[in-house]
C-alpha cells in the first residue's frame, strides 16, 4: 500500500511498543499492516486444535512454525500423517516432516514438487486429498 508514492516496509515502520510485529499482508490486493503470524495444528479427524504457535511474519514463518508444531508431537503416534496445501510443498517441510516421523500428505505443485513416490504411491495419499 502506498501513501502519496511512499511504500510501507519493515524498514520504515517499526513499532515502538511491539518490536516483534512486522509489516505483512494477506494477499496482493490487501494493505500491509503490522501483524504476527499464528499457526494452528488441527486434528483432521475430530477438528480439534492440538497446538498453536505465534511468530513474526516472514517468507518462511509458516513452514518453520509447522515444523516446530510437528516436532512437538514427534513419536506420539505410530504412522502419523500430516496433510497440508501446496504452500507446504517445499523440500524443507517435506524432509522435516519425514525426519520428525510423519508421512506427509502435502498437495503437490504442478512443477518442481518435493513430494516423491515414497508417499504418492500409497492409497492413503490419494484418500487424504478427497
C-alpha positions as CSV (number, residue, x, y, z in Angstrom):
1,X,0.0,0.0,0.0
2,X,1.4,3.4,-0.9
3,X,0.5,6.8,0.5
4,X,1.5,9.6,-1.8
5,X,4.1,7.4,-3.5
6,X,5.6,6.2,-0.3
7,X,5.8,2.4,0.3
8,X,5.4,0.9,3.7
9,X,8.0,-1.6,4.7
10,X,9.5,-3.1,7.8
11,X,12.5,-0.7,7.4
12,X,10.2,2.4,7.6
13,X,7.5,1.2,10.0
14,X,8.9,-0.2,13.3
15,X,6.5,-0.2,16.2
16,X,8.0,1.2,19.4
17,X,5.7,-0.7,21.8
18,X,5.9,-4.0,20.0
19,X,9.2,-4.5,18.1
20,X,8.4,-8.1,17.1
21,X,5.5,-7.2,14.9
22,X,6.3,-6.8,11.1
23,X,4.5,-5.4,8.1
24,X,2.5,-8.2,6.4
25,X,-0.5,-8.6,4.1
26,X,-2.8,-11.5,3.4
27,X,-2.9,-11.0,-0.4
28,X,-1.5,-8.9,-3.2
29,X,-4.7,-6.7,-3.2
30,X,-4.7,-6.1,0.6
31,X,-2.9,-3.4,2.5
32,X,0.1,-4.1,4.7
33,X,-0.4,-3.9,8.4
34,X,1.7,-4.5,11.5
35,X,1.0,-8.2,12.4
36,X,2.0,-11.5,13.8
37,X,1.6,-14.9,12.2
38,X,-0.5,-17.5,14.1
39,X,-0.3,-21.2,13.2
40,X,-2.5,-24.0,14.5
41,X,-2.1,-27.7,14.3
42,X,-5.5,-29.4,13.9
43,X,-6.5,-33.0,14.3
44,X,-8.1,-33.7,10.9
45,X,-10.4,-36.5,12.1
46,X,-12.0,-34.5,15.0
47,X,-11.3,-30.9,14.1
48,X,-9.7,-30.2,17.4
49,X,-6.8,-27.7,17.8
50,X,-3.8,-29.7,19.1
51,X,-1.2,-27.0,19.4
52,X,-0.6,-23.4,18.3
53,X,2.4,-21.0,17.8
54,X,2.6,-17.3,17.2
55,X,5.6,-15.8,15.5
56,X,6.8,-12.8,13.5
57,X,5.7,-13.0,9.8
58,X,8.3,-13.7,7.2
59,X,8.6,-15.6,4.0
60,X,9.4,-18.8,5.8
61,X,7.5,-18.4,9.1
62,X,4.5,-20.6,8.0
63,X,6.7,-23.6,7.1
64,X,9.0,-23.1,10.1
65,X,6.1,-22.9,12.5
66,X,4.5,-26.1,11.1
67,X,7.8,-28.0,11.6
68,X,8.0,-26.7,15.1
69,X,4.5,-27.9,15.8
70,X,5.2,-31.3,14.3
71,X,8.5,-31.8,16.3
72,X,6.4,-31.2,19.4
73,X,4.3,-34.2,18.6
74,X,7.1,-36.4,17.2
75,X,6.7,-40.0,18.3
76,X,3.2,-39.5,19.7
77,X,1.5,-41.8,17.3
78,X,2.8,-44.6,15.1
79,X,2.5,-44.0,11.4
80,X,1.1,-40.5,11.8
81,X,0.3,-38.4,8.7
82,X,0.3,-34.7,8.2
83,X,-1.8,-33.0,5.5
84,X,-1.0,-29.6,4.0
85,X,-1.8,-27.5,1.0
86,X,0.6,-26.7,-1.9
87,X,2.3,-23.9,0.0
88,X,4.0,-26.6,2.1
89,X,5.3,-28.5,-0.9
90,X,8.9,-27.4,-0.2
91,X,11.9,-29.6,0.3
92,X,12.4,-28.1,3.9
93,X,8.9,-29.1,5.0
94,X,8.8,-32.5,3.3
95,X,12.2,-33.6,4.7
96,X,11.5,-32.0,8.1
97,X,8.1,-33.8,8.5
98,X,9.7,-37.1,7.4
99,X,12.6,-36.6,9.9
100,X,10.0,-35.9,12.7
101,X,8.4,-39.3,11.9
102,X,5.4,-38.1,9.9
103,X,4.2,-39.2,6.5
104,X,3.5,-36.0,4.6
105,X,0.3,-35.8,2.6
106,X,1.1,-32.5,1.0
107,X,-0.7,-31.4,-2.1
108,X,1.7,-31.5,-5.0
109,X,2.7,-28.5,-7.1
110,X,2.3,-28.9,-10.8
111,X,6.1,-28.4,-11.3
112,X,9.0,-29.0,-9.0
113,X,7.2,-30.9,-6.3
114,X,9.2,-32.0,-3.2
115,X,6.8,-34.9,-2.6
116,X,8.2,-38.1,-4.1
117,X,7.0,-41.6,-4.9
118,X,7.6,-42.9,-1.4
119,X,4.5,-41.0,-0.4
120,X,2.3,-40.7,-3.5
121,X,2.4,-44.4,-4.4
122,X,0.3,-45.3,-1.4
123,X,-3.5,-45.4,-1.4
124,X,-3.7,-43.3,1.7
125,X,-2.2,-40.4,-0.1
126,X,-4.9,-40.3,-2.6
127,X,-7.6,-40.8,0.0
128,X,-6.4,-37.9,2.1
129,X,-6.9,-35.5,-0.8
130,X,-10.6,-36.3,-1.3
